[in-house]
Amino acid sequence: MELSDNYSKGKIVASGIIPFIFIILMMVYIFGPGADLLDFGIVLPEITIEKIDFVDSEIQVTVRNTGPIPVEVAMADVNDRIQPAAVEPDRFLDRFETTLVRIPFEWNEAEPYTVGITIEDGTRFEKEIEAAAPALELSLDLVIFFAVIGTYVGIIPVMIGLLWLPFIKKISKQKYHFFLALTAGLLLFLAIDSIEEAIEVSDENLATSFNGTLLVATVTVLSFLGLYYVGNKLVSKANSSKFTKPVAIALMISIGIGLHNFGEGLAIGAAVGMGSIAFSTFLIVGFALHNTTEGLAIAAPMSRGKLMLGKLAAMGIIAGSPAIFGAWIGGFVYSPFTSVIFLAIGAGAIFQVIVVIMKWIQEENDKNLSSLAVVSGFAIGMLVMYLTSILV
């Protein structure tokens, strides 16, 4: 009997493995003896200029081979004039390999430049810089500067938004559902904003071979699924006296907002590094007003639990402080690829939180999500975020 069971299990395992074996054999044939089947048309090379740094009397260009075939960097030009250039470590690039092209050039700050890279077959690729700015170098002053900016646009606005807690705590159940739905509307706007930013960064800085839009969609879905699983585990522990359901939901909201603010910090740091943004008082006020609503999103679920100032402050730090770390990374070691990844992760995390909030409203509101309080709250949440975003 035991032998029969083992034989049956072996058949099940074999039936699962055999299709994979055939897939592997098919791939081996196509890229081996059957390679002639794919040998048609013209294979075009492609390189991507990922980053341009302006240093003392030199322009440094980071180049990646994003095409299907190896390439050789032949020459460089600035504003359509060929310039001498050194290529480190070498001119030959396999697929996805990077190299640094160093161009001796007396550039002027705030002037526009177009940098071109030509490969061995004569194909030229270029990237335009609207205003040249010195590459940022790690220093204590810049670290403090980014920390201050991150605090202004991240921590302080969220903390201000948390001050709505006493008001929300004293309102009726129907009005409370309105603010929960308002929270969901605020978060939905943030999620859409994260996806829009990720696709924009992808379109402007990543090669088509990365399939930027599909990359954003894939990471967003994986982030949603992973955090949905973790979130359910978190909420399932909410019956304990030390960790209530409102605290669990507020923590998930804080994490989702924190991931969004990290991506926002990356964009801020990168913009400063490229010299394309001026941090005026109006801009700081605009960010602060926009992000203040994030504090309200955390305060809404916390208002139905016991008032815990320490946990509330911790939620604000979790949500706001990633803007500081994002600004540091964006300013000193910015990477478009990682920026797209973190923005997409933030979007997935926020979508997961929205699902949790709507399920909570449904449980508390006799499974009714179409009440006037819920619908109007959701709509007003998105409208508020849109209106405040105009100021940024």
N, C-alpha and C positions, 0 to 999 in steps of 0.2 A: 504493500500500500504506500509506504514511504517512498519507494523507488518510483512508483507511478506519479506521486505528487511532485517529486524532483524533476521527472521527465516533463511534466506539464508546465512547471515553472520555466524549464529550459526552453521549451517551445515559445512561451510568451516573450522571454528575453530575446530569443533569436528573431522573432517576428518584429521586434522593435529595432533591432540592430541592422538587419538585412537591408532595409531601404537606405540607411545611411551608407552602407558599403557600396551600394549601386551608385549613389550620388557621388561618392569619392572617386569611384572608377570612371564615371562620366567626366568629372572635372580633370582627372589625370589624362584622359584621352584627348579632351579638347585642347588642353595646354601642352600636350605632348605630341603623339603621332597625328592627331587630328588638328594641329595648329593651322594647317592650310585653310580650314573652314573659316577661320577668322581673319585670314590674310587678304583683306580687300579694303579699298579706299585708302585715304591718306591719314596717317596718324600725326596730329598736330601737337607741337610742344606747347607748354604753358608754364609760366612762372608767375609768382605773386610777390609783389613788393609789400612785405608785411609791416615794415616800420622804417621811418626815416628820422635819424637823430642829427641835430645840428650841434657840433662841438667846435672848439677853437680851430678856426681855419680849416674845417673839414666837415664833409657831409658823410654820414655813415648810413648805409642802406642794408637792411636785412632782407635777403631774397630767399624764397622757398620754391623748389621745383614741385609744382602741383599738377604737372602733366603726366601722361602715361609712359613717356620715354625719357632716358637720361638727356641732359642738356649741358652745354658749356657756355659760361658767361664770356662774351667776347669784348664788350666795351660798355662804357657808361657815358651819359651826357647830362648836362644841366641846362635847362632852357634851350634845348635843341643844339647845344654846342658840345662837341665831344671833349671829354676831360680825361686826363690820366687817372688811373684808378688801380688800387691794390685789392686783390680778392683773397680773403682769409676764410678757411684754410686753403682752399684751392678753387679753380674755376669749374670743375666737373661736379655736377649734381645728379645723384640718383633721385628716384621719385621720393618726394617729401623731405629730401635733405635740404638743409639751409646753409647759407654762406653769408659773409659780411663783405660788402663792397665799400671800400674807403676811398672817397673822392676828395683830394686836396682842393679847397675852394674857399675864397674869401666871401662869405655870405653876409648879408645885412639883415639885422633883426626886423621883423614885421613885413618884410617883402615876400611876395609870392614866388614860388619856384616849382618847376616841373622837372622831376628826375626820371631819366629813362635808362633802361637796361636792355642791351641788345645781345642776343645769343648767337651761336655760331652760324645758324642758317639765315641770319639777317632779320629775324623777327624781333621787333622792339616792343617793350612793355614800359608803361610809364605810370607815375603817381604824382598827383598835384598837391602841393602844400599851399594853402591860402596865405599863411603868414608864418614865416620862419621864427622859431623861438629856441633859445638855448636848451639843450637836453638837461633835464633835472638830475642833479647829483645828490646822493644821500647826505643829508646834513641835519643837525639837531634843529636848526631853524625851520627847515621844511617839514620835518616830522611834527614839530609843534604846530606849524601852520595848518597841515592837513588834519591834525587832531582837533584844532579849533573849528575848522570848517565842518568836519564830520559831526562835532558836537552841536553846532548850530543847526545843521540840516537834519540831524538824526535824533540825538538824545533829548535836547531841550524841547522840540515840538511835541515829541511823544509824551514827555512828562507833563507838558501843559495840557494835552488832551486827556490825561488821566484825572485831571481836576474835575472832570464832569461826573466822576463816580458818585459823590454825595447826592447830586441831583437825580441821577438815574436810579439810585438806591431807593428813593422815596416815591417814585411814580407808580401808577397802577399797572396791573398785569398786561393790559392791552397796550398801554404806552411802552411798556418794557419790550413787548414783542416788536413794536415799531422800531425801537432802537437796536434790537438784535438784527432785524431785517436791514436796517440802515447800515449796520456793521457789515453784513453780507454784501450789500451794494458797494460800500467803500472798497472791500477786498476784491470784488469782481473787477472793478476799475483798475486796481493795482495789478491784478493778474494779466489783464489785457495789455496794460501799459508795459509790463515786463516782457511779454511776448513781442510787442511792437518794437521795443528797444533792441531785443535780441536779434530779431530779423533785420533791423536796420544796421546793426553792427556787422552782422553776417554779410549782408549785401555789399557793404562798403569796404570790408577788410578781409573777408575770407574768399578763397578760390571757389569756383563753381563745383570743383571735385568734392568739396566737403558737404554739398547739398544742404546749405545752411537752414533753409526752411524745414526740411525733414529732420535735421539735427535738432532744431528747437522743439519740434513736435514730439520727437522720440524722447528727449530728455524730460520734457514736461510731463508726458504720460508716465514714464518710469518714476519720476519724482513723486507724482500723485499717488501711484500705486504703493510705493515704498512707505511714504509717510501716512497713507491711509491705513496701512497695516499697523504701523507704530502707533498712530493716533487711536485706533480701536483698542489696542493694548493699554494705552494710557487712560482712556475713558473707563475701561473695564475695572481699573483699580480705584475709580473715583468713589467707591462705596466706603473706603476707609475714612476714619475721622480726620486724618491729617492731610488727606489729598482729595478734595471735593471735585465734583464734576465741573463746576464753574472755573475752578483753578486749572483743571486739565485743559479745558477748551481755551481759556485765556493764554495758557502756555503755548498751545499749538498756534494760536493767532500771532503771538509774539515771535515765534520761530519763523513763521511764514513771512511776516513783515520784515524781520531781521534779514532774511535771505534777499528780499526785494531791496532793502536799503543797502545791502552789501553790493549788489549790482549797480545801484545808483551811485555809490561811492566810487566804484571802479570807473564809471563814466566821468565823474567829477575829476578824479585824479588824472585820468588820461587827457581830459580837456585842458587842464592846467599845464600838463606836460607839453601839449602841442601849442600852447599859447593862444588857444581859440576861444577863451572865455574870460570875462572880467567879473570878478566877484564884487559887485557893487552892493550897497546896502539894500537896494530894491530887490536884487536877486536873492539875497539871504532871507529877506522878509517873505518873498514869494515861496521859497522852499519851506520855510517855517510854517506858513499858513497851510500849505498843501499837506504837510506831514503831521500837523496837529490832529487831523482827523484820524490818524492811525492810533493815537492814544485813546480816542473815543472807542475804537474797535476793540481795544483790550479792556476798557472800563466796563463795557456793556455786560459781558458774561460775569465779570468779577462782582458786579453789583448785587447779584443774588446769593452770594456766599457771605461768609463771615468776613468783616473788614480786616484785612491783613496788610498793613502798610509795607512791611518788609518784602512780602511776595509781590505786591503791586510795583514797588520800586525795581525789584529784580526783573519783572516783566518788561518794564520800560527800558532797562539797560539791554536786555536781550534783543528787543526790537530796534533800538536806536544805535547802539554802539557799533554794529557791523558797518555802518556808514564810514566810521573812522578807519577801520581795517581795509575797507574797499578803497578808500581814498589813498591810503599808503601804497597798496599794491598797484592801483591804477596809475599813480604818479611815478613810481620807481621801477616797476617791472611789469608794465601793462602787456597783456596778451589778448588779442581779439577773440581767440578761441575760448580761453577760460572765461572771458566776459560773457560770451554767448551761453556757455554752460551754466554759469551761476544765475544769470537772468532767467533761463529756462527752469532751473531747479526752483527758484523763487516762485515762478508762476505755478508750477505743479503743487508746491507746498500751499499756496494760497487757495487754489482750487479745492484742495483737500479740506482745508479749514471751512470753506464755504459750505461744502457738503455736510460737515459735522454741525455747523450752526443751523442750517435749514432742517436737518433731522431733529435737532433739539427743539426748534420752534414747532415743528410738526407734532412732537410728543406733548409739548405743553399746551398746544392750541387745538386739542382734539383732532389731530391729523388734518388740520385745515391750513393750507398755505395760500389760500386765495382771499383771505380777509383783507379789508381795507387797510388795516394797520401794517400788515406784512407787505402788501403790494406797494403801498405808498412809501414805506420805509426803504424798501429795496431801490425804488426809482429815485427817491431823493438822495440816497447814499451815492449813487452813480453821478447824479447831477451836481452834487456838492463837490465831488472829486474833480469833475470836469471843469467847473467854474474856478476852483482854486488852481488847477493845473495851468490855466491860461496865464496866471501871474508868474509862472516859473520861466 
